[in-house]
Amino acid sequence: MYKLISVNSNPKLEKGNKLQETYWNVVMHLSPINTKICPYQDIAGCKTACLNTSGRGGIFKKGETTNVIQDARKRKTELYLNDRETFMAALIKDIHTFVRACDRKGKKPAIRLNGTSDIQWETIEVEGHDNIFAMFPQIQFYDYTKIPTRKVAHIPNYHLTWSYSEASPTYSELIKKIKYNIAVVFRDKDLPTMFKGFKVIDGDTHDMRFLDEPNVIVGLKAKGKAKKDTSGFVINNNIIARTTA
């Protein structure tokens, strides 16, 4: 059986789990190979700077273009695309295993399904339930998304944070319509205090976005290939400083 969710496999989540006494969270990473996995990867300009290349997923041996982490993500993605029934069965099995582990630790489970994907899980029926969230109402699910039209307000255990980009004027203008918190990737290590009229909080302290206060910008520092991004996905802090001074 495939294993889709790995515990303690993400440094940022590990850091947050050590600081957080109530929740224990895990993430699932797929490979953002096309718009079926990430529908807005071209419009939002995040394809090149994707977090798929950050951390351990971006460490390659000299002369190689892949590694065991990337190969595993590709296998899981191919399973999702080609055999959805087997994929969902494996995901359910992993979730049950994680819930039992949380029970042993006395912690509440939190799961981010779109670590390096942007799948609309709310539209996928599973084992007689409308979606995976309805099947596991005791779990807090959360994700980042670039899809502005996702409708999840009716799902009490699913929290979304919209991901901003200035890769195109059409996409960046959507910030005026988004009803939930917004994540912005900044180039410099020192985050601005304000952005577009919103207070900026440090999103790198932990990954549990459902714990954030409302109506804020979640500031994230560029990682991996994102450090050299010029598409508009990564925002230059020094420009913000000049235009807001």
CORZIGI-V411977 format. One record per pair of residues at least 24 apart in sequence whose ideal C-beta (glycine too) atoms are under 10 Angstrom apart, sorted by sequence separation. I is the first residue (numbers start at 1). J is the second residue. D is the distance in Angstrom with one decimal. If there is no record, write none. Layout:
((I	J	D) (I	J	D))
This chain:
((4	28	5.4) (5	29	9.1) (119	143	8.8) (130	154	9.9) (131	155	7.6) (133	157	5.5) (134	158	9.8) (172	196	9.4) (193	217	10.0) (195	219	7.5) (4	29	9.0) (111	136	8.3) (118	143	7.8) (120	145	8.4) (130	155	8.9) (133	158	4.9) (146	171	8.0) (149	174	9.7) (192	217	8.6) (4	30	8.6) (29	55	9.9) (31	57	9.5) (117	143	8.9) (118	144	8.0) (119	145	9.5) (132	158	9.2) (148	174	4.8) (153	179	7.8) (183	209	7.8) (191	217	9.0) (193	219	9.4) (109	136	8.2) (114	141	9.7) (118	145	5.6) (120	147	6.7) (123	150	9.1) (131	158	8.5) (148	175	9.4) (153	180	8.8) (191	218	9.9) (192	219	7.3) (29	57	7.1) (111	139	5.9) (112	140	9.8) (113	141	6.6) (114	142	9.2) (115	143	8.6) (117	145	10.0) (118	146	5.8) (119	147	9.6) (122	150	7.1) (123	151	9.6) (146	174	9.4) (149	177	10.0) (152	180	9.0) (181	209	6.9) (191	219	4.0) (109	138	7.5) (110	139	7.1) (111	140	7.6) (112	141	7.4) (113	142	8.8) (114	143	4.3) (115	144	9.1) (118	147	6.1) (120	149	9.3) (121	150	9.8) (122	151	7.5) (148	177	6.9) (180	209	9.4) (181	210	9.7) (183	212	9.8) (190	219	9.8) (191	220	8.6) (91	121	9.6) (108	138	8.1) (109	139	4.8) (110	140	4.4) (111	141	5.3) (112	142	5.6) (113	143	6.2) (114	144	6.8) (120	150	6.0) (122	152	5.4) (148	178	6.5) (150	180	9.7) (191	221	7.4) (108	139	8.1) (109	140	7.1) (110	141	7.5) (111	142	7.8) (112	143	5.7) (114	145	7.1) (120	151	9.4) (121	152	9.2) (148	179	9.9) (164	195	8.6) (181	212	5.7) (186	217	9.6) (190	221	9.1) (108	140	6.7) (109	141	9.3) (110	142	6.7) (111	143	9.3) (112	144	8.1) (118	150	9.1) (120	152	8.9) (122	154	9.0) (164	196	8.4) (180	212	9.8) (181	213	8.4) (189	221	5.9) (88	121	10.0) (122	155	6.2) (145	178	10.0) (181	214	6.7) (182	215	9.4) (183	216	10.0) (184	217	5.4) (185	218	9.7) (186	219	5.8) (188	221	7.9) (189	222	9.1) (92	126	7.0) (121	155	9.6) (180	214	7.9) (181	215	7.2) (182	216	8.0) (183	217	7.6) (184	218	7.1) (185	219	8.3) (186	220	7.0) (187	221	8.2) (188	222	8.4) (91	126	8.3) (92	127	7.1) (145	180	9.3) (179	214	9.8) (180	215	9.0) (181	216	5.6) (182	217	5.5) (183	218	4.3) (184	219	6.0) (185	220	4.9) (186	221	6.2) (187	222	5.2) (88	124	7.3) (102	138	9.7) (122	158	6.9) (179	215	9.7) (181	217	7.5) (182	218	6.8) (183	219	8.0) (184	220	6.9) (185	221	7.5) (186	222	6.8) (80	117	8.5) (87	124	9.9) (88	125	9.3) (89	126	9.0) (95	132	7.7) (99	136	7.5) (102	139	8.9) (121	158	8.0) (144	181	9.8) (146	183	9.6) (181	218	5.7) (183	220	5.9) (185	222	5.5) (31	69	10.0) (88	126	5.2) (89	127	8.7) (98	136	9.9) (122	160	9.6) (144	182	9.9) (145	183	9.4) (185	223	8.4) (12	51	9.8) (31	70	6.9) (77	116	9.4) (80	119	7.7) (88	127	7.9) (99	138	7.5) (144	183	5.6) (187	226	8.4) (29	69	7.9) (31	71	9.2) (33	73	9.1) (37	77	6.3) (77	117	7.8) (84	124	7.8) (92	132	7.7) (95	135	8.5) (96	136	8.8) (99	139	7.0) (187	227	7.2) (195	235	7.7) (200	240	9.7) (29	70	9.5) (31	72	9.0) (32	73	8.8) (33	74	7.2) (36	77	9.2) (76	117	9.7) (85	126	9.5) (91	132	7.1) (95	136	6.1) (98	139	8.6) (185	226	6.1) (187	228	9.4) (12	54	9.2) (30	72	9.9) (31	73	4.1) (73	115	9.1) (84	126	9.6) (161	203	8.4) (175	217	9.4) (185	227	9.9) (187	229	8.0) (195	237	9.5) (11	54	9.5) (12	55	7.8) (29	72	8.3) (30	73	5.7) (31	74	4.6) (34	77	9.1) (37	80	7.8) (73	116	6.9) (92	135	7.3) (187	230	10.0) (192	235	8.8) (10	54	9.9) (11	55	5.9) (29	73	5.3) (30	74	8.6) (31	75	8.7) (33	77	6.0) (36	80	8.8) (37	81	7.9) (73	117	9.2) (88	132	7.8) (92	136	8.6) (95	139	7.1) (185	229	8.1) (196	240	9.4) (10	55	7.1) (11	56	7.8) (28	73	9.5) (30	75	9.8) (31	76	7.5) (32	77	8.3) (33	78	8.7) (36	81	6.4) (113	158	9.4) (118	163	8.6) (192	237	5.8) (195	240	6.6) (9	55	9.5) (10	56	8.5) (30	76	5.6) (31	77	4.3) (95	141	9.8) (111	157	9.9) (114	160	9.5) (188	234	9.9) (191	237	7.3) (192	238	9.8) (194	240	8.5) (9	56	8.0) (10	57	9.5) (29	76	7.8) (30	77	4.5) (31	78	8.4) (34	81	8.5) (88	135	9.8) (110	157	9.6) (111	158	10.0) (112	159	9.7) (187	234	5.1) (188	235	9.4) (190	237	6.6) (193	240	9.9) (197	244	10.0) (9	57	9.9) (28	76	7.9) (29	77	9.4) (30	78	9.6) (33	81	8.6) (161	209	4.6) (185	233	6.3) (186	234	7.1) (187	235	6.7) (188	236	7.5) (189	237	8.6) (190	238	9.8) (192	240	5.0) (196	244	9.9) (30	79	9.4) (31	80	9.6) (110	159	9.3) (159	208	9.1) (160	209	8.3) (161	210	8.8) (184	233	9.6) (185	234	5.0) (186	235	5.3) (187	236	5.2) (188	237	3.9) (191	240	9.8) (192	241	7.0) (195	244	8.6) (30	80	6.5) (159	209	6.2) (160	210	9.3) (184	234	9.0) (185	235	6.7) (186	236	7.8) (187	237	6.0) (188	238	6.7) (194	244	6.8) (30	81	9.5) (159	210	3.8) (161	212	7.6) (184	235	5.8) (186	237	5.1) (187	238	8.2) (190	241	9.4) (193	244	9.2) (158	210	8.8) (159	211	9.1) (187	239	9.3) (188	240	9.4) (192	244	7.5) (157	210	9.0) (159	212	8.8) (164	217	7.9) (188	241	9.2) (164	218	9.4) (186	240	8.1) (161	216	9.8) (163	218	9.1) (161	217	10.0) (162	218	9.5) (184	240	9.8) (30	87	9.9) (161	218	5.9) (163	220	9.0) (57	115	9.5) (57	116	7.7) (144	203	9.5) (9	69	8.7) (172	232	7.6) (171	232	8.6) (54	116	9.1) (167	229	9.4) (171	233	9.8) (6	69	9.8) (28	91	7.5) (52	115	8.7) (53	116	9.2) (144	207	9.5) (167	230	9.9) (168	231	9.4) (169	232	9.5) (172	235	10.0) (51	115	7.7) (52	116	4.3) (165	229	9.8) (167	231	4.8) (168	232	7.3) (51	116	5.9) (52	117	9.1) (142	207	8.5) (144	209	7.3) (166	231	8.6) (167	232	3.9) (6	72	8.9) (28	94	8.1) (50	116	6.5) (142	208	7.1) (143	209	8.2) (165	231	7.6) (166	232	3.8) (167	233	5.7) (28	95	9.8) (50	117	9.9) (142	209	5.3) (143	210	9.9) (165	232	5.9) (166	233	7.6) (167	234	9.8) (4	72	9.6) (26	94	8.7) (140	208	8.2) (142	210	4.7) (164	232	9.8) (165	233	4.6) (166	234	9.1) (3	72	8.9) (26	95	9.3) (141	210	8.5) (142	211	9.2) (164	233	8.6) (165	234	8.6) (166	235	6.7) (2	72	9.6) (140	210	5.7) (142	212	9.8) (163	233	8.6) (165	235	8.7) (166	236	9.8) (5	76	9.9) (140	211	9.3) (164	235	7.8) (4	76	5.7) (26	98	6.0) (46	118	9.4) (2	75	7.7) (3	76	8.8) (25	98	9.6) (2	76	6.7) (24	98	8.2) (44	118	9.4) (144	218	8.6) (4	79	8.4) (26	101	9.3) (4	80	8.9) (26	102	9.5) (38	114	8.7) (41	117	9.9) (144	220	9.2) (2	79	6.1) (24	101	7.7) (25	102	9.6) (37	114	9.2) (41	118	7.7) (2	80	10.0) (24	102	5.3) (38	116	8.3) (40	118	6.7) (23	102	8.6) (37	116	8.5) (38	117	6.1) (39	118	6.3) (37	117	4.9) (38	118	4.5) (39	119	9.0) (2	83	9.6) (24	105	6.2) (36	117	9.6) (37	118	7.1) (38	119	8.4) (39	120	8.3) (24	106	9.5) (25	107	9.3) (32	114	9.7) (37	119	6.7) (4	87	7.5) (24	107	4.1) (25	108	9.2) (26	109	7.9) (27	110	9.6) (28	111	7.5) (29	112	9.6) (30	113	9.0) (35	118	9.4) (36	119	8.5) (2	86	7.3) (4	88	9.7) (22	106	9.6) (23	107	6.1) (24	108	7.3) (25	109	7.6) (26	110	7.7) (27	111	7.5) (28	112	7.2) (29	113	9.9) (30	114	7.9) (32	116	5.6) (33	117	9.6) (1	86	8.7) (2	87	7.4) (5	90	9.2) (21	106	9.4) (22	107	6.7) (23	108	5.0) (24	109	6.3) (25	110	3.7) (26	111	5.8) (27	112	4.3) (28	113	5.2) (29	114	9.1) (30	115	7.4) (31	116	7.0) (32	117	6.0) (4	90	5.4) (5	91	7.3) (21	107	7.8) (22	108	5.8) (23	109	7.4) (24	110	6.9) (25	111	6.7) (26	112	7.4) (27	113	7.9) (28	114	7.5) (29	115	4.1) (30	116	5.9) (31	117	8.0) (32	118	7.8) (2	89	8.9) (3	90	7.2) (4	91	5.3) (7	94	9.4) (20	107	8.3) (23	110	4.6) (24	111	9.8) (25	112	6.6) (26	113	9.7) (27	114	8.4) (28	115	5.6) (29	116	4.8) (30	117	4.2) (146	233	9.6) (1	89	8.0) (2	90	4.2) (4	92	9.7) (5	93	9.6) (6	94	8.8) (17	105	9.8) (20	108	9.6) (22	110	9.1) (27	115	4.0) (28	116	8.8) (29	117	7.8) (30	118	9.7) (1	90	5.7) (2	91	8.7) (4	93	8.7) (5	94	4.3) (26	115	9.3) (27	116	8.8) (28	117	8.0) (30	119	7.7) (3	93	8.6) (4	94	5.2) (5	95	7.1) (7	97	8.9) (17	107	8.5) (20	110	8.8) (2	93	8.8) (3	94	6.4) (4	95	9.1) (7	98	6.8) (28	119	9.7) (1	93	6.4) (2	94	8.6) (5	97	8.3) (6	98	9.9) (115	207	9.4) (1	94	9.0) (5	98	6.3) (17	110	9.4) (51	144	9.1) (3	97	9.0) (7	101	6.9) (16	110	9.5) (7	102	9.9) (112	207	6.9) (112	208	8.8) (13	110	9.4) (110	207	9.0) (112	209	8.4) (110	208	6.0) (112	210	9.7) (13	112	8.0) (110	209	9.7) (46	146	6.8) (110	210	7.1) (45	146	9.8) (110	211	9.1) (10	112	9.0) (13	115	9.1) (44	146	4.6) (43	146	7.8) (44	147	9.4) (43	147	9.9) (44	148	9.9) (10	115	7.3) (40	145	8.4) (41	146	7.7) (5	111	7.2) (9	115	9.5) (39	145	9.6) (40	146	3.9) (5	112	9.6) (38	145	9.7) (39	146	7.8) (40	147	5.9) (5	113	8.5) (38	146	7.4) (39	147	5.9) (40	148	8.3) (4	113	9.2) (38	147	9.1) (5	115	9.4) (39	149	9.8) (25	139	10.0) (25	140	8.1) (27	142	9.8) (25	141	9.8) (27	143	9.4) (49	165	9.4) (23	140	6.9) (25	142	8.1) (46	163	7.3) (22	140	9.9) (49	167	9.7) (44	163	7.1) (46	165	6.1) (44	164	8.5) (45	165	5.4) (47	167	9.6) (44	165	4.2) (45	166	8.0) (46	167	7.4) (43	165	8.3) (44	166	9.4) (45	167	2.5) (40	163	8.7) (44	167	5.6) (45	168	7.0) (43	167	7.2) (44	168	7.8) (40	165	8.6) (42	167	8.6) (43	168	6.2) (42	168	9.4) (45	171	7.9) (40	167	9.6) (43	170	7.6) (44	171	5.5) (43	171	5.5) (44	172	9.2) (44	174	9.6) (40	171	7.5) (51	185	9.0) (49	185	7.6) (46	185	8.6) (58	223	8.4) (59	224	9.7) (58	224	4.6) (57	224	7.9) (58	225	7.1) (54	222	9.0) (55	223	7.2) (51	220	9.1) (54	223	3.9) (55	224	7.2) (53	223	8.4) (54	224	3.4) (51	222	9.9) (53	224	4.1) (54	225	7.8) (51	223	6.5) (52	224	8.1) (53	225	4.6) (54	226	7.1) (49	222	7.4) (51	224	6.6) (52	225	8.9) (53	226	7.9) (54	227	9.4) (49	223	9.0) (50	224	8.2) (51	225	9.2) (49	224	7.6) (50	225	7.6) (51	226	7.3) (49	225	5.5) (50	226	7.8) (48	225	6.3) (49	226	3.8) (48	226	8.4) (49	227	8.4) (49	228	8.0) (50	229	9.7) (27	207	7.5) (46	226	8.4) (48	228	8.8) (49	229	3.8) (25	206	8.6) (48	229	6.4) (49	230	9.1) (25	207	6.6) (48	230	9.0) (49	231	6.7) (23	206	9.4) (25	208	5.8) (46	229	8.4) (48	231	6.4) (49	232	9.9) (50	233	9.0) (24	208	9.9) (25	209	10.0) (45	229	8.0) (47	231	8.3) (49	233	5.1) (23	208	6.0) (25	210	9.4) (45	230	9.3) (46	231	7.5) (48	233	8.1) (49	234	6.1) (19	205	7.7) (20	206	6.5) (22	208	9.3) (45	231	3.5) (46	232	9.5) (47	233	8.8) (19	206	6.1) (20	207	9.8) (23	210	8.7) (44	231	8.6) (45	232	5.2) (46	233	4.7) (16	204	9.6) (18	206	9.4) (20	208	6.5) (23	211	7.9) (44	232	8.7) (45	233	4.7) (46	234	9.2) (15	204	8.8) (16	205	7.4) (17	206	8.3) (19	208	9.6) (22	211	8.9) (42	231	10.0) (44	233	6.6) (45	234	9.2) (15	205	8.2) (16	206	3.2) (17	207	9.1) (12	203	9.5) (15	206	6.9) (16	207	5.2) (17	208	9.0) (20	211	8.0) (12	204	7.0) (15	207	8.4) (16	208	5.9) (12	205	9.2) (13	206	8.2) (14	207	9.7) (12	206	7.5) (13	207	5.3) (12	207	5.2) (13	208	8.7) (16	211	9.3) (10	207	7.7) (12	220	9.8) (12	223	9.3))
